[in-house]
Every structure is written in C-alpha cells, then in structure tokens.
Amino acid sequence: MYAMSGRNDTIVSAGRLRRASIETAANNIHNDIERRLSSISPCSALIV
C-alpha cells in the first residue's frame, strides 16, 4: 500500500468523480440525440 494513503484516497475519489461526470455527460448527449430523433420521426428513436 501507499504510505500516503490519504492522498491516494483523494486521487481515487477524484477519478470516480471524473468517471461519473463523463457518464452523466454521455447520458445527456444520448438523451439529446434521442429527443431530436423522436421529434423528427417516431420510428428513428427505436433505431438508437
């Protein structure tokens, strides 16, 4: 293990936060694309 475990925990939690924010951004983009497709035609939303 690391001698500076507190610092390591901070790095790990920062990595988790970054991953969560990336997933949130990806979900937002996906929802936005679905919303645009469904406004164009109801069938195209099923393809995504």
Phi and psi restraints in degrees (range 20) as a CNS / XPLOR table:
assign (resid 1 and name C) (resid 2 and name N)
       (resid 2 and name CA) (resid 2 and name C) 1.0 -83.8 20.0 2
assign (resid 2 and name N) (resid 2 and name CA)
       (resid 2 and name C) (resid 3 and name N) 1.0 146.5 20.0 2
assign (resid 2 and name C) (resid 3 and name N)
       (resid 3 and name CA) (resid 3 and name C) 1.0 -69.4 20.0 2
assign (resid 3 and name N) (resid 3 and name CA)
       (resid 3 and name C) (resid 4 and name N) 1.0 -37.7 20.0 2
assign (resid 3 and name C) (resid 4 and name N)
       (resid 4 and name CA) (resid 4 and name C) 1.0 -96.6 20.0 2
assign (resid 4 and name N) (resid 4 and name CA)
       (resid 4 and name C) (resid 5 and name N) 1.0 71.6 20.0 2
assign (resid 4 and name C) (resid 5 and name N)
       (resid 5 and name CA) (resid 5 and name C) 1.0 -66.5 20.0 2
assign (resid 5 and name N) (resid 5 and name CA)
       (resid 5 and name C) (resid 6 and name N) 1.0 -31.4 20.0 2
assign (resid 5 and name C) (resid 6 and name N)
       (resid 6 and name CA) (resid 6 and name C) 1.0 -62.6 20.0 2
assign (resid 6 and name N) (resid 6 and name CA)
       (resid 6 and name C) (resid 7 and name N) 1.0 -43.6 20.0 2
assign (resid 6 and name C) (resid 7 and name N)
       (resid 7 and name CA) (resid 7 and name C) 1.0 -65.9 20.0 2
assign (resid 7 and name N) (resid 7 and name CA)
       (resid 7 and name C) (resid 8 and name N) 1.0 -40.2 20.0 2
assign (resid 7 and name C) (resid 8 and name N)
       (resid 8 and name CA) (resid 8 and name C) 1.0 -63.4 20.0 2
assign (resid 8 and name N) (resid 8 and name CA)
       (resid 8 and name C) (resid 9 and name N) 1.0 -42.2 20.0 2
assign (resid 8 and name C) (resid 9 and name N)
       (resid 9 and name CA) (resid 9 and name C) 1.0 -60.5 20.0 2
assign (resid 9 and name N) (resid 9 and name CA)
       (resid 9 and name C) (resid 10 and name N) 1.0 -38.9 20.0 2
assign (resid 9 and name C) (resid 10 and name N)
       (resid 10 and name CA) (resid 10 and name C) 1.0 -63.4 20.0 2
assign (resid 10 and name N) (resid 10 and name CA)
       (resid 10 and name C) (resid 11 and name N) 1.0 -42.3 20.0 2
assign (resid 10 and name C) (resid 11 and name N)
       (resid 11 and name CA) (resid 11 and name C) 1.0 -63.6 20.0 2
assign (resid 11 and name N) (resid 11 and name CA)
       (resid 11 and name C) (resid 12 and name N) 1.0 -43.3 20.0 2
assign (resid 11 and name C) (resid 12 and name N)
       (resid 12 and name CA) (resid 12 and name C) 1.0 -63.1 20.0 2
assign (resid 12 and name N) (resid 12 and name CA)
       (resid 12 and name C) (resid 13 and name N) 1.0 -45.1 20.0 2
assign (resid 12 and name C) (resid 13 and name N)
       (resid 13 and name CA) (resid 13 and name C) 1.0 -68.3 20.0 2
assign (resid 13 and name N) (resid 13 and name CA)
       (resid 13 and name C) (resid 14 and name N) 1.0 -33.5 20.0 2
assign (resid 13 and name C) (resid 14 and name N)
       (resid 14 and name CA) (resid 14 and name C) 1.0 -65.0 20.0 2
assign (resid 14 and name N) (resid 14 and name CA)
       (resid 14 and name C) (resid 15 and name N) 1.0 -39.9 20.0 2
assign (resid 14 and name C) (resid 15 and name N)
       (resid 15 and name CA) (resid 15 and name C) 1.0 -63.4 20.0 2
assign (resid 15 and name N) (resid 15 and name CA)
       (resid 15 and name C) (resid 16 and name N) 1.0 -39.4 20.0 2
assign (resid 15 and name C) (resid 16 and name N)
       (resid 16 and name CA) (resid 16 and name C) 1.0 -65.4 20.0 2
assign (resid 16 and name N) (resid 16 and name CA)
       (resid 16 and name C) (resid 17 and name N) 1.0 -43.1 20.0 2
assign (resid 16 and name C) (resid 17 and name N)
       (resid 17 and name CA) (resid 17 and name C) 1.0 -62.0 20.0 2
assign (resid 17 and name N) (resid 17 and name CA)
       (resid 17 and name C) (resid 18 and name N) 1.0 -43.3 20.0 2
assign (resid 17 and name C) (resid 18 and name N)
       (resid 18 and name CA) (resid 18 and name C) 1.0 -62.0 20.0 2
assign (resid 18 and name N) (resid 18 and name CA)
       (resid 18 and name C) (resid 19 and name N) 1.0 -43.4 20.0 2
assign (resid 18 and name C) (resid 19 and name N)
       (resid 19 and name CA) (resid 19 and name C) 1.0 -63.9 20.0 2
assign (resid 19 and name N) (resid 19 and name CA)
       (resid 19 and name C) (resid 20 and name N) 1.0 -41.5 20.0 2
assign (resid 19 and name C) (resid 20 and name N)
       (resid 20 and name CA) (resid 20 and name C) 1.0 -64.2 20.0 2
assign (resid 20 and name N) (resid 20 and name CA)
       (resid 20 and name C) (resid 21 and name N) 1.0 -40.3 20.0 2
assign (resid 20 and name C) (resid 21 and name N)
       (resid 21 and name CA) (resid 21 and name C) 1.0 -69.2 20.0 2
assign (resid 21 and name N) (resid 21 and name CA)
       (resid 21 and name C) (resid 22 and name N) 1.0 -34.1 20.0 2
assign (resid 21 and name C) (resid 22 and name N)
       (resid 22 and name CA) (resid 22 and name C) 1.0 -66.1 20.0 2
assign (resid 22 and name N) (resid 22 and name CA)
       (resid 22 and name C) (resid 23 and name N) 1.0 -43.2 20.0 2
assign (resid 22 and name C) (resid 23 and name N)
       (resid 23 and name CA) (resid 23 and name C) 1.0 -63.6 20.0 2
assign (resid 23 and name N) (resid 23 and name CA)
       (resid 23 and name C) (resid 24 and name N) 1.0 -40.8 20.0 2
assign (resid 23 and name C) (resid 24 and name N)
       (resid 24 and name CA) (resid 24 and name C) 1.0 -62.6 20.0 2
assign (resid 24 and name N) (resid 24 and name CA)
       (resid 24 and name C) (resid 25 and name N) 1.0 -44.5 20.0 2
assign (resid 24 and name C) (resid 25 and name N)
       (resid 25 and name CA) (resid 25 and name C) 1.0 -62.0 20.0 2
assign (resid 25 and name N) (resid 25 and name CA)
       (resid 25 and name C) (resid 26 and name N) 1.0 -41.8 20.0 2
assign (resid 25 and name C) (resid 26 and name N)
       (resid 26 and name CA) (resid 26 and name C) 1.0 -63.6 20.0 2
assign (resid 26 and name N) (resid 26 and name CA)
       (resid 26 and name C) (resid 27 and name N) 1.0 -41.4 20.0 2
assign (resid 26 and name C) (resid 27 and name N)
       (resid 27 and name CA) (resid 27 and name C) 1.0 -63.9 20.0 2
assign (resid 27 and name N) (resid 27 and name CA)
       (resid 27 and name C) (resid 28 and name N) 1.0 -41.4 20.0 2
assign (resid 27 and name C) (resid 28 and name N)
       (resid 28 and name CA) (resid 28 and name C) 1.0 -61.8 20.0 2
assign (resid 28 and name N) (resid 28 and name CA)
       (resid 28 and name C) (resid 29 and name N) 1.0 -43.6 20.0 2
assign (resid 28 and name C) (resid 29 and name N)
       (resid 29 and name CA) (resid 29 and name C) 1.0 -63.7 20.0 2
assign (resid 29 and name N) (resid 29 and name CA)
       (resid 29 and name C) (resid 30 and name N) 1.0 -44.2 20.0 2
assign (resid 29 and name C) (resid 30 and name N)
       (resid 30 and name CA) (resid 30 and name C) 1.0 -61.6 20.0 2
assign (resid 30 and name N) (resid 30 and name CA)
       (resid 30 and name C) (resid 31 and name N) 1.0 -44.9 20.0 2
assign (resid 30 and name C) (resid 31 and name N)
       (resid 31 and name CA) (resid 31 and name C) 1.0 -63.7 20.0 2
assign (resid 31 and name N) (resid 31 and name CA)
       (resid 31 and name C) (resid 32 and name N) 1.0 -38.8 20.0 2
assign (resid 31 and name C) (resid 32 and name N)
       (resid 32 and name CA) (resid 32 and name C) 1.0 -63.7 20.0 2
assign (resid 32 and name N) (resid 32 and name CA)
       (resid 32 and name C) (resid 33 and name N) 1.0 -44.0 20.0 2
assign (resid 32 and name C) (resid 33 and name N)
       (resid 33 and name CA) (resid 33 and name C) 1.0 -62.9 20.0 2
assign (resid 33 and name N) (resid 33 and name CA)
       (resid 33 and name C) (resid 34 and name N) 1.0 -45.0 20.0 2
assign (resid 33 and name C) (resid 34 and name N)
       (resid 34 and name CA) (resid 34 and name C) 1.0 -60.7 20.0 2
assign (resid 34 and name N) (resid 34 and name CA)
       (resid 34 and name C) (resid 35 and name N) 1.0 -41.1 20.0 2
assign (resid 34 and name C) (resid 35 and name N)
       (resid 35 and name CA) (resid 35 and name C) 1.0 -63.8 20.0 2
assign (resid 35 and name N) (resid 35 and name CA)
       (resid 35 and name C) (resid 36 and name N) 1.0 -42.8 20.0 2
assign (resid 35 and name C) (resid 36 and name N)
       (resid 36 and name CA) (resid 36 and name C) 1.0 -65.9 20.0 2
assign (resid 36 and name N) (resid 36 and name CA)
       (resid 36 and name C) (resid 37 and name N) 1.0 -42.7 20.0 2
assign (resid 36 and name C) (resid 37 and name N)
       (resid 37 and name CA) (resid 37 and name C) 1.0 -64.7 20.0 2
assign (resid 37 and name N) (resid 37 and name CA)
       (resid 37 and name C) (resid 38 and name N) 1.0 -42.6 20.0 2
assign (resid 37 and name C) (resid 38 and name N)
       (resid 38 and name CA) (resid 38 and name C) 1.0 -69.1 20.0 2
assign (resid 38 and name N) (resid 38 and name CA)
       (resid 38 and name C) (resid 39 and name N) 1.0 -26.0 20.0 2
assign (resid 38 and name C) (resid 39 and name N)
       (resid 39 and name CA) (resid 39 and name C) 1.0 -75.9 20.0 2
assign (resid 39 and name N) (resid 39 and name CA)
       (resid 39 and name C) (resid 40 and name N) 1.0 -25.8 20.0 2
assign (resid 39 and name C) (resid 40 and name N)
       (resid 40 and name CA) (resid 40 and name C) 1.0 -76.1 20.0 2
assign (resid 40 and name N) (resid 40 and name CA)
       (resid 40 and name C) (resid 41 and name N) 1.0 -56.0 20.0 2
assign (resid 40 and name C) (resid 41 and name N)
       (resid 41 and name CA) (resid 41 and name C) 1.0 -155.0 20.0 2
assign (resid 41 and name N) (resid 41 and name CA)
       (resid 41 and name C) (resid 42 and name N) 1.0 140.6 20.0 2
assign (resid 41 and name C) (resid 42 and name N)
       (resid 42 and name CA) (resid 42 and name C) 1.0 -63.2 20.0 2
assign (resid 42 and name N) (resid 42 and name CA)
       (resid 42 and name C) (resid 43 and name N) 1.0 -29.5 20.0 2
assign (resid 42 and name C) (resid 43 and name N)
       (resid 43 and name CA) (resid 43 and name C) 1.0 -72.9 20.0 2
assign (resid 43 and name N) (resid 43 and name CA)
       (resid 43 and name C) (resid 44 and name N) 1.0 -33.4 20.0 2
assign (resid 43 and name C) (resid 44 and name N)
       (resid 44 and name CA) (resid 44 and name C) 1.0 -68.6 20.0 2
assign (resid 44 and name N) (resid 44 and name CA)
       (resid 44 and name C) (resid 45 and name N) 1.0 -21.6 20.0 2
assign (resid 44 and name C) (resid 45 and name N)
       (resid 45 and name CA) (resid 45 and name C) 1.0 -67.8 20.0 2
assign (resid 45 and name N) (resid 45 and name CA)
       (resid 45 and name C) (resid 46 and name N) 1.0 -28.0 20.0 2
assign (resid 45 and name C) (resid 46 and name N)
       (resid 46 and name CA) (resid 46 and name C) 1.0 -72.7 20.0 2
assign (resid 46 and name N) (resid 46 and name CA)
       (resid 46 and name C) (resid 47 and name N) 1.0 -28.0 20.0 2
assign (resid 46 and name C) (resid 47 and name N)
       (resid 47 and name CA) (resid 47 and name C) 1.0 -66.9 20.0 2
assign (resid 47 and name N) (resid 47 and name CA)
       (resid 47 and name C) (resid 48 and name N) 1.0 -40.6 20.0 2
